[in-house]
Amino acid sequence: MNALELIDLKKNYGALSAVKGVTLTIKPGEIFGLLGPNGAGKTSIISIVTTLEKPTSGQVKVFGYDVLKDPMETKRRIGVVGQEIVNSGFFDVYEILEFMSGYYGILKNKERIEYVLHKLGLYEHKNKKVKQLSGGMKRRLMVAKALVHKPALLLLDEPTAGVDISLREDLWSFVRELQQEGMSILLTTHYLIEAQELCHHIGIMDRGQLKCVGPTAQIIEQFSSKKIMIKLRTDRDSLTHKNFLRKRDGFFEFHIPSHDSMGNLFRELSLTLEDIDDIKTEQGSLEEAFKHVVAK
C-alpha cells in the first residue's frame, strides 16, 4: 500500500488555481522531494494532506485512508513539521511532548518521548521553558512534536529554513535514520543540494502544475548537463565544437548532455589521450535541472 497518493488533486482559492490536477505517489519507506518556487502550490498540498484545507476536487489517500472520509485515521499516521515555529513559551519541553502524546490518545509515552529527546539533542533541555530555547532548539522541538506518536508518514515543509549548518546536518542525519527504519517522508525545501542528496524521487512544481516527477538521478540526467574541462599538452587558442563554452585558466570548457560520453566528445574533437595534459569533470546538478524544468 502506498504511503501517499494524490489523484488529480485540485485546489482553488476563488479565481486562483493553486493546485492544478496533481497526481503522484509516494511509496512506503522512501524520501520524496516536492520542489518548486514560492507560490508553486507545495504548501497547499501539505495543507490538504493534513486536513487543514479541503480540496476543490480530486482525492488524497494516506496508507489507503481517504483524508476526507477518514480524517482521524489519516492524522494518526502523519507527523508534520511546518515552516513557522510555534512558540508555546510557558510550558517546558517535556510537557509539550506529553501534551502532543495526549492529542493522539497516548497517555504513557515516556520511552518514546525520551528516545526523541535524545535523538534530537534536546534531553538536557527537557525541563526548560520553550521561550528559553534558541531558535535552533525550537526547530528541533517541532521535529520532536511531529515524531512523538510514531507516525508512518512525516511531512517536512521547509524544516531547515533559517537554521545553521550544524543543525541542518543533524536533522538530515536523523531523517536518514528515520527512513532506514521504514518511515516515509515528504520533503519540501529550497536547499536543492539537500534534496539531491536525500530524496529517492522528486516532483517539480510550478504555478500549481506538476511539471515532472521521477527518480532524482534520472531527472538530473534528463534536464542537466555535465561540465568537462580539458587542458592540452600543446597550447591552442580554440577547439571548435557546438558545446564549447569558454577557455579559462588554460582549460577548454564544454557542457554536454549528462547521458553523453566523454569518448564521444574526444572523437568529435579528434583528440587522443596523448593530446591531453589534464581533465576535470563536474556532473549535472538538481539545481540546474530544476531551473531548466521551471523555465519551460
QUIDACOR-V231100 format. One record per backbone hydrogen bond with DSSP energy under -1.0 kcal/mol. NH is the residue of the N-H (numbers start at 1). CO is the residue of the C=O. If there is no record, write none. Layout:
NH:CO  NH:CO
//
This chain:
3:26  4:26  5:61  6:24  7:59  9:22  10:57  11:19  13:16  16:13  18:11  19:11  20:208  22:9  24:6  26:4  30:27  32:185  33:201  34:187  35:203  40:37  45:41  46:42  47:43  48:44  49:45  50:46  51:48  52:47  53:47  56:10  57:10  59:7  61:5  62:65  63:3  65:62  67:60  70:66  74:70  75:71  76:72  77:74  78:75  79:153  81:155  89:87  91:88  93:128  94:126  96:92  97:93  98:94  99:95  100:96  101:97  102:98  103:99  105:102  106:101  113:109  114:110  115:111  116:112  117:113  118:114  119:115  120:116  121:118  122:117  123:117  125:122  126:123  128:125  130:91  131:89  132:129  133:130  138:134  139:135  140:136  141:137  142:138  143:139  144:140  145:141  146:142  147:143  150:147  153:77  154:184  155:79  156:186  157:81  158:188  161:158  163:160  168:164  169:165  170:166  171:167  172:168  173:169  174:170  175:171  176:172  177:173  178:174  179:175  180:176  181:177  182:179  183:178  184:152  185:30  186:154  187:32  188:156  192:190  195:191  196:192  197:193  198:194  199:195  200:31  201:31  202:214  203:33  204:212  205:35  206:209  208:40  209:206  211:204  212:204  214:202  216:200  219:215  220:216  221:217  222:218  223:219  226:256  227:282  228:254  229:280  230:252  231:278  233:275  244:241  245:253  246:253  248:251  251:248  252:230  253:246  254:228  255:243  256:226  258:224  260:257  265:261  266:262  267:263  268:264  269:265  271:266  275:272  276:273  277:231  278:231  280:229  282:227  289:285  290:286  291:287  292:288  293:289  294:290  295:291
//
